[in-house]
Amino acid sequence: MKNTFFKVLIVSSLLIVFVLPLKLRAQEQGTRDNIENVLRQFKNWRFGTVSLYEIRNLAELRRALKSKDEATSTKVSSDCVEKANPEERRIVEEGVASGKSYDDIIMDFLNKGLPPPEDLQCIYDVIRGSGGAEEQQIERAYLVTTRSERNSIPNTVIALIVSYDDSENIKRNLRSVQPSNIYSIRELKDEALDESFRSRTLYDLMLNALIQGNVDNKTLEAQGIGSDIYFAPRVYGITSSLALDDNDLYNQDIQQFLRISEAQPIDYIGTSNELIISPDLISWRMYEPPYEIDRDGNFVVDSNGNYVIDQYFVTNDDLPSFGLELKYGLEDLNYPSIWSERLTLNAVMKNVKFGVILPTGWFGDDREILSQERRLTYGGVGIAGSMDFPVKIIPQSGLFKFSFGYVFGDAVQSKYKNRNLSDPSSIDPLINLFDNDYLIRANAQLHYTFGVKIDEDYSLRFGVLGSVYNVEKWFNRISEDSITGDRSLSFSKLDNEVIGGISGKVEFMATNVSWPYGASAQYFDEGIGANVWLHIPLPIMDNRMALRLDAKAYFAAFKNTPRAWESKSLFIPMARLIFNF
């Protein structure tokens, strides 16, 4: 009796350990096969209770699937192919060329009444890796999901379908799909991604594409092919975050914020440099070169051995790798352009700018700059910088922006005031006491910012916290010799003042229009600084040149009297040439 009990126990354990997992895997494979069988034919599910989305930017998906192929591939010897008989090799080559998976090729052998060779996996890997299949990249990708409600994202991604055909025709791309181009929900969830991705699995990556709005809803278009079905009008006013994941901002998310602030509405495709030239701004930025990568993760080269440029990759979706910027302006204080007497030369590295403040004074004794009366002076060299950064230890912290500047050395006496200082004895001490020059010695600003998109055409960035600056008052100090009574002058600091308070800014950008446009407005110290711009593409240099018209303004909107170094209002127009190469 005791022996019988142990026999039953052993058999039961073996069933649990070996048979049950096999059965579960068989059930999973069966479910996967069922999904693939349904989705292979477009007519099977076209009018079902599902939604269809097309992914817009395929860069992340291409990289993820490339990583998947690299992880599952093995380095094998080609001896197995040389030993295979011609019929076995022909079956594998035809299967690989048509995009079939390893399991599909096994079925090809069985359907022909042939046993699969023992080293079939080796043969398949060698032929697939040596170019048995034409090297292509994914041109279209579709998500089949549960039916979505209005103004909401679907609950579940059922499958991902990829196409290597660049046709915009949905019916052509989905009419008859190879099983190897269908990734079921189980495959998506099982495929883990490395730390370079923002998502843990391929399923999360696809779900984030829906959340971020990196998709176009093609449900009605798919159902309307070949039949008189009413196409519902577009729903406007759908608002979403600029970030893919508000809890974990990456470089690509930060760049979406910066593109609004930098007035960069155009996607740079196939190029990696931007050059802006204008009287108050010379800027160059270099982005990572968009080299084309094949399905095996290798750089594509032309007949001369040069890397091929990917004509679909948007380079400025990521932060610039390096750049230089020579810029007039102190926008943190609402002092625009050349009028600010602040000239900064910055190096641009990703989300950081750091550089030096340069002396100005190029306009000599001119009392006006661009028809605006001058009020400020300059000093020696200084340091300046800015940085946009997330605080990841704080959930949904948004993006913080910090900027600063500090000028060293003494202030330089303004030539544009045309003071007659040749005879110190003739200077009225009382008038002289109020004849001052003003130098912005130091400034700093810290803003907490967040961004939203309205539909896919309008982007907004909001910032609020505080700004502070120190201004020095300089004058010609009169000294009198106690013995001779002779007077002498020395340009000296009379006083300084620290001004700070709450500041807030809103920036807007409209894209996907013939002439993109944008605007910004900032409040600080009871004044409003504003900017309106218009981006005009020029039909030269293969449409890689544009003209941007800016109109900067300042209004002492809530002050009865502006400060001594300010104007009641300012207006400075500017034209900029933009080259993308």
Wavefront OBJ file of the C-alpha trace (Angstrom):
o trace
v 0.000 0.000 0.000
v 2.800 2.289 0.950
v 4.680 1.514 -2.302
v 1.539 2.202 -4.326
v 1.135 5.588 -2.632
v 4.706 6.602 -3.493
v 4.259 5.455 -7.103
v 1.147 7.625 -7.482
v 2.940 10.548 -5.860
v 5.929 10.233 -8.206
v 3.752 9.956 -11.327
v 1.662 12.959 -10.242
v 4.791 15.019 -9.648
v 6.134 14.146 -13.080
v 2.844 15.169 -14.648
v 2.909 18.513 -12.847
v 6.558 19.218 -13.646
v 6.676 18.133 -17.288
v 3.251 17.623 -18.810
v 1.369 20.596 -17.367
v 3.879 23.245 -18.591
v 3.829 21.650 -22.026
v 0.053 21.811 -22.038
v 0.077 25.447 -20.941
v 2.619 26.333 -23.611
v 0.512 24.503 -26.155
v -2.530 26.514 -25.049
v -0.555 29.765 -25.315
v 0.741 28.779 -28.743
v -2.790 27.854 -29.753
v -4.107 31.237 -28.650
v -1.271 32.945 -30.485
v -1.947 30.923 -33.628
v -5.664 31.755 -33.418
v -4.906 35.490 -33.269
v -2.489 35.224 -36.177
v -4.925 33.163 -38.243
v -7.645 35.772 -37.763
v -5.393 38.758 -38.460
v -3.707 37.268 -41.514
v -6.749 38.087 -43.641
v -7.988 41.671 -43.458
v -11.535 40.637 -44.294
v -11.682 38.450 -41.158
v -11.558 41.348 -38.693
v -12.053 44.540 -40.688
v -15.636 45.060 -39.495
v -15.110 43.546 -36.045
v -15.395 45.361 -32.725
v -11.780 46.479 -32.855
v -9.926 49.707 -33.553
v -7.006 50.160 -35.915
v -4.192 52.671 -35.383
v -1.173 53.439 -37.539
v 2.034 54.367 -35.721
v 3.528 57.635 -36.947
v 7.154 57.694 -35.814
v 8.648 54.243 -36.296
v 12.151 54.950 -34.994
v 11.629 53.364 -31.546
v 9.744 50.376 -32.953
v 12.404 49.726 -35.592
v 15.079 49.832 -32.923
v 13.099 47.543 -30.608
v 12.513 44.907 -33.276
v 16.143 45.148 -34.326
v 17.155 44.464 -30.708
v 14.729 41.547 -30.625
v 16.304 40.019 -33.724
v 19.795 40.497 -32.293
v 18.812 38.867 -28.984
v 17.294 35.800 -30.637
v 19.953 35.307 -33.278
v 22.991 33.076 -32.703
v 26.454 33.070 -34.203
v 26.674 29.778 -36.014
v 28.978 28.120 -38.474
v 27.955 27.850 -42.111
v 29.021 24.183 -42.163
v 25.442 23.087 -41.516
v 24.293 24.801 -44.720
v 27.048 23.210 -46.760
v 26.108 19.771 -45.415
v 22.375 20.229 -46.109
v 21.018 18.589 -49.256
v 19.831 20.939 -52.042
v 16.120 20.305 -51.371
v 16.421 21.184 -47.675
v 18.371 24.324 -48.495
v 15.856 25.366 -51.179
v 12.891 25.029 -48.773
v 14.622 27.151 -46.118
v 15.783 29.812 -48.603
v 12.296 30.165 -50.083
v 10.765 30.386 -46.617
v 13.214 33.014 -45.388
v 12.831 35.049 -48.587
v 9.050 35.140 -48.096
v 9.427 36.268 -44.469
v 8.376 33.007 -42.841
v 9.264 32.189 -39.260
v 11.222 29.153 -38.101
v 7.980 27.364 -37.092
v 6.434 28.087 -40.507
v 9.413 26.495 -42.245
v 9.039 23.385 -40.075
v 5.442 23.143 -41.322
v 6.686 23.512 -44.919
v 8.820 20.412 -44.459
v 5.945 18.453 -42.900
v 3.510 19.537 -45.629
v 5.930 18.231 -48.252
v 6.183 14.913 -46.405
v 9.803 15.521 -45.444
v 11.238 15.286 -41.930
v 12.856 18.548 -40.771
v 16.658 18.151 -40.616
v 18.206 17.947 -37.156
v 20.255 21.107 -37.719
v 17.361 23.085 -39.218
v 17.782 25.857 -36.630
v 21.408 26.307 -37.700
v 20.477 26.337 -41.397
v 17.690 28.848 -40.776
v 19.942 31.196 -38.746
v 22.772 31.142 -41.294
v 20.542 31.748 -44.324
v 18.542 34.422 -42.534
v 21.676 36.175 -41.296
v 23.579 35.984 -44.561
v 21.025 37.847 -46.610
v 18.673 35.070 -47.601
v 15.942 37.601 -46.971
v 16.014 40.982 -48.626
v 17.248 43.617 -46.193
v 14.350 45.961 -45.604
v 13.060 48.176 -42.864
v 9.569 48.502 -41.491
v 7.674 51.151 -43.438
v 4.228 50.818 -41.842
v 3.076 49.545 -38.464
v -0.492 49.059 -37.244
v -1.966 48.378 -33.814
v -5.131 46.300 -33.568
v -6.818 47.140 -30.263
v -10.063 46.704 -28.429
v -12.698 49.181 -29.557
v -11.851 52.602 -28.118
v -14.384 55.036 -26.729
v -14.538 58.636 -27.875
v -11.656 60.800 -26.567
v -10.036 57.832 -24.832
v -7.343 55.297 -25.562
v -8.094 51.568 -25.944
v -7.794 49.249 -22.961
v -5.833 46.504 -24.710
v -3.461 46.114 -27.635
v -4.448 42.863 -29.349
v -1.610 42.718 -31.851
v 1.008 44.631 -33.791
v 1.156 44.201 -37.577
v 4.184 45.455 -39.496
v 4.574 45.990 -43.222
v 7.676 46.474 -45.334
v 5.633 48.130 -48.071
v 5.579 51.938 -48.033
v 2.126 52.083 -49.610
v -0.447 54.271 -47.845
v -3.150 51.835 -48.934
v -4.346 50.005 -45.814
v -6.007 47.248 -47.790
v -2.788 46.522 -49.651
v -0.744 46.386 -46.449
v -3.205 44.272 -44.431
v -5.017 42.187 -47.033
v -2.782 39.140 -46.606
v -0.173 39.290 -43.853
v 2.653 36.855 -43.209
v 2.478 35.363 -39.680
v 6.032 36.552 -39.009
v 4.778 40.133 -39.432
v 2.122 39.693 -36.730
v 3.060 40.133 -33.071
v 0.301 38.919 -30.755
v -0.385 40.385 -27.318
v 1.518 37.529 -25.696
v 4.573 38.064 -27.896
v 4.492 41.796 -27.190
v 4.341 41.276 -23.430
v 7.012 38.574 -23.437
v 9.503 40.716 -25.343
v 11.534 42.627 -22.732
v 13.407 45.763 -23.830
v 16.768 46.942 -22.550
v 17.382 50.029 -20.410
v 17.920 52.298 -23.407
v 14.162 52.229 -24.027
v 11.547 54.132 -22.063
v 9.359 51.035 -21.818
v 9.978 47.691 -20.153
v 8.367 45.538 -22.844
v 7.363 45.813 -26.472
v 3.737 45.858 -25.309
v 4.432 48.864 -23.050
v 6.140 50.608 -25.960
v 3.033 50.172 -28.107
v 0.735 51.250 -25.275
v 2.847 54.365 -24.758
v 2.521 55.167 -28.459
v -1.241 55.282 -27.921
v -0.958 57.352 -24.742
v 1.479 59.812 -26.293
v -0.654 60.192 -29.393
v 2.028 58.866 -31.735
v -0.723 57.183 -33.766
v -3.421 57.973 -36.292
v -6.829 56.337 -35.874
v -7.474 54.410 -39.090
v -10.572 52.506 -37.944
v -13.100 54.337 -40.084
v -10.756 54.444 -43.050
v -10.234 50.695 -42.805
v -13.946 49.981 -42.565
v -14.753 52.386 -45.356
v -12.568 50.830 -48.033
v -14.716 49.758 -50.960
v -18.061 50.665 -49.381
v -20.230 53.728 -48.900
v -19.675 54.213 -45.186
v -19.999 57.641 -43.569
v -16.691 59.002 -42.332
v -17.138 60.679 -38.972
v -15.645 64.184 -38.720
v -12.428 64.718 -36.846
v -12.796 65.340 -33.119
v -10.977 68.500 -32.089
v -9.690 69.682 -28.733
v -8.085 66.443 -27.508
v -5.421 67.406 -24.959
v -2.476 65.217 -23.978
v 0.875 65.598 -22.242
v 4.005 66.453 -24.205
v 5.840 63.684 -22.370
v 5.530 60.003 -23.105
v 5.587 59.252 -19.373
v 5.162 62.164 -16.954
v 6.806 60.105 -14.209
v 10.002 59.484 -16.162
v 11.098 62.189 -18.622
v 13.730 61.252 -21.192
v 15.815 63.318 -23.613
v 13.154 63.040 -26.299
v 10.561 64.445 -23.876
v 12.822 67.350 -22.890
v 13.363 68.122 -26.569
v 9.605 68.489 -27.104
v 9.608 71.268 -24.486
v 12.675 72.943 -25.958
v 11.297 72.929 -29.488
v 8.458 75.152 -28.267
v 10.821 77.527 -26.458
v 13.286 77.621 -29.360
v 10.518 78.107 -31.974
v 11.439 74.954 -33.907
v 8.213 73.743 -35.579
v 9.703 71.779 -38.499
v 10.837 68.157 -38.327
v 14.372 67.757 -39.666
v 14.359 64.558 -41.721
v 17.565 63.177 -43.172
v 19.687 66.131 -41.969
v 21.625 66.770 -38.774
v 22.521 70.499 -38.673
v 20.578 73.706 -38.052
v 22.042 77.171 -38.647
v 20.222 80.407 -37.749
v 21.589 83.795 -38.824
v 20.166 87.168 -37.776
v 21.455 90.494 -36.367
v 20.852 89.432 -32.751
v 21.306 85.643 -33.000
v 23.757 83.274 -34.671
v 23.057 79.690 -33.703
v 24.340 76.301 -34.854
v 23.116 72.953 -33.574
v 24.238 69.480 -34.560
v 22.029 66.435 -34.039
v 22.957 62.778 -34.212
v 23.453 61.800 -37.889
v 20.397 59.852 -39.129
v 22.197 56.866 -40.622
v 19.995 54.104 -41.998
v 20.064 50.773 -40.167
v 19.034 47.482 -41.737
v 16.871 44.789 -40.152
v 19.956 43.108 -38.694
v 21.055 46.281 -36.907
v 23.920 47.154 -39.251
v 24.572 50.538 -40.855
v 23.595 50.577 -44.535
v 26.357 51.667 -46.922
v 26.208 52.655 -50.583
v 28.390 51.369 -53.423
v 31.177 53.747 -52.373
v 31.161 52.538 -48.781
v 29.487 55.679 -47.414
v 26.781 55.487 -44.786
v 23.279 55.952 -46.208
v 21.095 58.667 -44.677
v 17.734 57.513 -43.313
v 15.185 59.651 -45.141
v 12.466 58.911 -42.565
v 14.301 59.637 -39.298
v 13.445 62.913 -37.496
v 16.780 64.060 -36.073
v 15.491 66.943 -33.954
v 13.160 64.663 -32.012
v 16.178 64.225 -29.735
v 18.385 66.790 -28.010
v 21.270 68.289 -30.003
v 24.594 66.593 -29.389
v 26.462 69.914 -29.615
v 26.039 73.501 -30.715
v 27.141 77.128 -30.399
v 24.992 80.201 -29.845
v 25.864 83.906 -29.991
v 22.824 85.773 -28.743
v 21.692 89.222 -27.676
v 18.943 89.408 -25.087
v 17.989 89.042 -21.441
v 14.552 87.499 -21.900
v 14.360 86.272 -18.296
v 13.882 89.925 -17.301
v 11.807 90.783 -20.404
v 14.700 92.837 -21.843
v 14.779 91.819 -25.515
v 17.413 91.592 -28.193
v 20.138 94.216 -28.666
v 18.419 96.726 -26.363
v 19.354 94.576 -23.337
v 23.111 95.267 -23.719
v 23.628 91.559 -22.924
v 25.585 89.452 -25.430
v 26.221 85.799 -24.570
v 28.313 83.136 -26.292
v 27.108 79.688 -25.214
v 28.086 76.123 -25.920
v 25.010 73.904 -26.301
v 25.307 70.349 -24.984
v 22.088 68.337 -24.905
v 19.782 70.191 -22.474
v 22.500 72.508 -21.101
v 23.821 75.883 -22.255
v 26.959 77.330 -20.685
v 29.191 80.153 -21.794
v 30.502 83.663 -21.344
v 28.955 87.118 -21.328
v 30.791 89.430 -23.729
v 31.190 93.222 -23.590
v 28.981 95.101 -26.053
v 29.147 98.776 -26.992
v 29.183 98.172 -30.736
v 26.694 100.988 -31.308
v 28.934 103.729 -29.879
v 27.171 107.016 -29.205
v 23.898 106.144 -30.971
v 21.096 107.040 -28.571
v 18.713 104.510 -30.124
v 18.859 100.843 -31.093
v 16.277 99.808 -33.674
v 14.341 102.998 -32.877
v 14.328 102.186 -29.141
v 15.972 104.596 -26.679
v 18.921 103.022 -24.884
v 18.841 102.845 -21.067
v 21.459 100.295 -19.982
v 25.221 99.895 -20.102
v 27.572 96.928 -20.012
v 30.564 95.709 -18.016
v 33.358 93.200 -18.476
v 33.143 89.525 -19.296
v 30.898 87.226 -17.302
v 29.432 83.755 -17.121
v 25.961 82.556 -18.059
v 24.081 79.335 -18.531
v 20.752 77.554 -18.521
v 19.495 74.034 -18.055
v 16.183 72.213 -18.509
v 16.009 69.189 -16.225
v 13.501 66.817 -14.607
v 13.555 65.874 -10.924
v 12.815 62.170 -11.238
v 12.582 61.567 -7.481
v 9.401 63.652 -7.502
v 6.504 61.897 -9.324
v 5.136 63.897 -12.249
v 7.576 66.715 -11.474
v 7.450 68.147 -14.976
v 10.517 69.983 -16.240
v 12.460 72.623 -14.338
v 14.283 75.413 -16.143
v 17.125 77.263 -14.441
v 19.108 80.112 -15.970
v 21.619 82.606 -14.615
v 24.145 85.272 -15.540
v 26.850 87.264 -13.757
v 29.000 90.114 -15.097
v 32.503 90.795 -13.758
v 34.360 94.088 -13.766
v 33.278 97.713 -13.592
v 30.481 99.220 -15.600
v 31.468 101.122 -18.751
v 30.298 104.728 -18.994
v 27.678 105.123 -21.708
v 28.862 107.023 -24.755
v 25.341 107.472 -26.060
v 24.543 110.014 -23.295
v 27.125 112.385 -24.808
v 28.167 113.880 -21.453
v 30.449 116.891 -21.569
v 33.068 115.983 -18.977
v 35.945 118.048 -20.324
v 35.582 120.702 -17.584
v 34.723 119.116 -14.196
v 34.429 122.551 -12.589
v 31.398 123.364 -14.746
v 29.435 120.256 -13.733
v 26.482 120.812 -11.406
v 26.912 118.283 -8.551
v 23.145 117.938 -8.037
v 22.431 117.215 -11.701
v 25.425 114.905 -11.845
v 24.090 112.867 -8.924
v 21.032 111.877 -10.982
v 22.855 111.396 -14.284
v 23.371 107.655 -13.921
v 24.242 104.547 -15.884
v 22.706 101.178 -15.023
v 24.345 97.765 -15.212
v 22.569 94.424 -14.770
v 25.175 92.735 -12.587
v 23.494 89.386 -11.937
v 20.274 87.597 -12.776
v 18.683 84.201 -12.155
v 15.404 82.473 -12.903
v 13.899 79.143 -11.866
v 10.664 77.957 -13.465
v 8.674 74.796 -12.997
v 7.260 73.986 -16.430
v 4.823 71.516 -17.920
v 3.603 71.041 -21.465
v 0.504 69.871 -23.298
v -0.526 69.164 -26.863
v -3.936 70.069 -28.236
v -4.688 67.598 -31.000
v -1.380 67.109 -32.825
v -1.113 70.618 -34.189
v -0.751 72.875 -31.157
v 1.740 72.718 -28.296
v 1.880 74.747 -25.090
v 4.544 75.101 -22.415
v 3.706 76.749 -19.097
v 6.252 77.910 -16.515
v 5.926 79.538 -13.106
v 8.099 80.266 -10.065
v 10.420 83.250 -9.703
v 13.105 85.565 -11.064
v 15.630 87.878 -9.403
v 18.299 90.308 -10.560
v 20.744 92.881 -9.225
v 21.133 96.267 -10.913
v 23.898 98.739 -10.121
v 23.720 102.515 -10.421
v 26.927 104.203 -11.597
v 27.805 107.910 -11.867
v 30.724 110.320 -12.212
v 31.910 110.979 -8.687
v 33.258 114.525 -8.224
v 36.332 114.888 -6.049
v 37.829 118.242 -5.029
v 41.434 118.796 -4.016
v 41.470 120.330 -0.546
v 44.516 122.470 -1.344
v 44.072 123.620 -4.931
v 40.299 123.302 -5.159
v 40.602 121.510 -8.496
v 37.887 119.012 -9.380
v 38.352 115.523 -10.830
v 35.920 112.829 -11.961
v 35.901 109.081 -11.385
v 33.228 106.729 -12.736
v 32.046 104.860 -9.629
v 29.225 102.749 -8.279
v 26.677 104.834 -6.409
v 24.170 102.212 -5.324
v 22.664 98.831 -6.178
v 19.220 97.298 -5.933
v 17.976 93.702 -5.831
v 14.614 93.059 -7.485
v 12.819 89.737 -7.395
v 9.411 88.185 -7.397
v 7.025 85.739 -8.970
v 7.344 85.220 -12.695
v 5.334 83.133 -15.123
v 5.545 82.306 -18.790
v 3.397 80.642 -21.432
v 4.712 79.574 -24.849
v 2.681 78.394 -27.827
v 3.556 76.739 -31.144
v 1.363 75.684 -34.074
v 2.641 73.042 -36.494
v 1.319 71.056 -39.458
v 0.355 74.246 -41.292
v 1.910 75.834 -44.362
v 3.468 78.612 -42.289
v 3.957 77.487 -38.671
v 3.637 80.195 -36.046
v 3.922 80.746 -32.337
v 3.895 83.221 -29.478
v 5.018 83.655 -25.895
v 4.228 85.963 -22.987
v 6.021 86.369 -19.657
v 5.079 88.274 -16.510
v 7.711 89.636 -14.132
v 8.039 92.752 -11.978
v 4.676 94.156 -13.106
v 5.736 94.007 -16.732
v 4.884 91.806 -19.712
v 7.391 90.549 -22.256
v 5.985 89.076 -25.463
v 7.133 87.538 -28.712
v 5.241 86.546 -31.863
v 6.918 84.608 -34.673
v 6.094 83.245 -38.113
v 8.091 80.491 -39.855
v 8.043 80.812 -43.661
v 9.563 77.877 -45.619
v 11.468 79.015 -48.703
v 11.338 76.903 -51.903
v 15.111 76.801 -52.326
v 17.864 74.403 -51.241
v 15.400 71.499 -51.478
v 13.081 73.318 -49.045
v 15.788 73.312 -46.382
v 15.829 77.061 -45.909
v 13.283 79.214 -44.109
v 12.674 82.777 -43.003
v 11.454 83.409 -39.481
v 9.954 86.763 -38.595
v 10.024 87.700 -34.904
v 8.378 90.607 -33.135
v 9.555 91.094 -29.546
v 7.893 93.574 -27.210
v 7.882 94.759 -23.605
v 5.181 96.655 -21.742
v 5.336 98.081 -18.213
v 1.741 96.957 -18.048
v 1.053 97.237 -14.330
v 3.438 100.052 -13.365
v 2.509 103.684 -13.124
v 6.136 104.587 -13.742
v 8.776 102.261 -15.211
v 12.071 101.890 -13.409
v 14.829 104.365 -14.267
v 16.602 101.848 -16.532
v 13.414 100.688 -18.261
v 11.172 102.025 -20.994
v 7.415 102.221 -20.816
v 7.271 99.996 -23.889
v 9.577 98.395 -26.428
v 9.054 96.865 -29.851
v 11.861 95.140 -31.754
v 11.185 93.281 -35.034
v 13.722 90.799 -36.336
v 14.213 88.547 -39.378
v 16.141 85.279 -39.192
v 17.379 82.930 -41.909
v 17.256 79.240 -40.985
v 19.283 76.605 -42.823
v 18.794 72.883 -42.329
v 21.528 70.694 -43.808
l 1 2 3 4 5 6 7 8 9 10 11 12 13 14 15 16 17 18 19 20 21 22 23 24 25 26 27 28 29 30 31 32 33 34 35 36 37 38 39 40 41 42 43 44 45 46 47 48 49 50 51 52 53 54 55 56 57 58 59 60 61 62 63 64 65 66 67 68 69 70 71 72 73 74 75 76 77 78 79 80 81 82 83 84 85 86 87 88 89 90 91 92 93 94 95 96 97 98 99 100 101 102 103 104 105 106 107 108 109 110 111 112 113 114 115 116 117 118 119 120 121 122 123 124 125 126 127 128 129 130 131 132 133 134 135 136 137 138 139 140 141 142 143 144 145 146 147 148 149 150 151 152 153 154 155 156 157 158 159 160 161 162 163 164 165 166 167 168 169 170 171 172 173 174 175 176 177 178 179 180 181 182 183 184 185 186 187 188 189 190 191 192 193 194 195 196 197 198 199 200 201 202 203 204 205 206 207 208 209 210 211 212 213 214 215 216 217 218 219 220 221 222 223 224 225 226 227 228 229 230 231 232 233 234 235 236 237 238 239 240 241 242 243 244 245 246 247 248 249 250 251 252 253 254 255 256 257 258 259 260 261 262 263 264 265 266 267 268 269 270 271 272 273 274 275 276 277 278 279 280 281 282 283 284 285 286 287 288 289 290 291 292 293 294 295 296 297 298 299 300 301 302 303 304 305 306 307 308 309 310 311 312 313 314 315 316 317 318 319 320 321 322 323 324 325 326 327 328 329 330 331 332 333 334 335 336 337 338 339 340 341 342 343 344 345 346 347 348 349 350 351 352 353 354 355 356 357 358 359 360 361 362 363 364 365 366 367 368 369 370 371 372 373 374 375 376 377 378 379 380 381 382 383 384 385 386 387 388 389 390 391 392 393 394 395 396 397 398 399 400 401 402 403 404 405 406 407 408 409 410 411 412 413 414 415 416 417 418 419 420 421 422 423 424 425 426 427 428 429 430 431 432 433 434 435 436 437 438 439 440 441 442 443 444 445 446 447 448 449 450 451 452 453 454 455 456 457 458 459 460 461 462 463 464 465 466 467 468 469 470 471 472 473 474 475 476 477 478 479 480 481 482 483 484 485 486 487 488 489 490 491 492 493 494 495 496 497 498 499 500 501 502 503 504 505 506 507 508 509 510 511 512 513 514 515 516 517 518 519 520 521 522 523 524 525 526 527 528 529 530 531 532 533 534 535 536 537 538 539 540 541 542 543 544 545 546 547 548 549 550 551 552 553 554 555 556 557 558 559 560 561 562 563 564 565 566 567 568 569 570 571 572 573 574 575 576 577 578 579 580 581
